[in-house]
Amino acid sequence: MSDKPKIDIDYISNLARVALSEEEKAAYSKDLSSILGYVEKLNELDTDGIEPMAHPYPVYNVWREDKVESKMSPEKAMENAPASRQNMVIVPKVVE
């Protein structure tokens, strides 16, 4: 295998739907190659017996308890609406 991974920057920019200049292509190609080189370096580590994790600390169920709280009145909810009618926010028409 070669030292540097070959990056097809045209293919990647097409997937991302991004138009790049030749200078940007060269810069991004260099950056992506260095990132992939670092990932290859990480692949050299021995990870046998290490359990995969989603967080570096043991965090379990950090959600708050679901409990009923006081409701907001419709009048209070409509205070910041630019326009309202019958407790509904009026928005500009976007589809004909």
Secondary structure, 3 states (H helix, E strand, C coil): CCCCCCCCHHHHHHHHCCCCCHHHHHHHHHHHHHHHHHHHHHHCCCCCCCCCCCCCCCCCCCCCCCCCCCCCCHHHHCCCCCCEECCEECCCCCCC
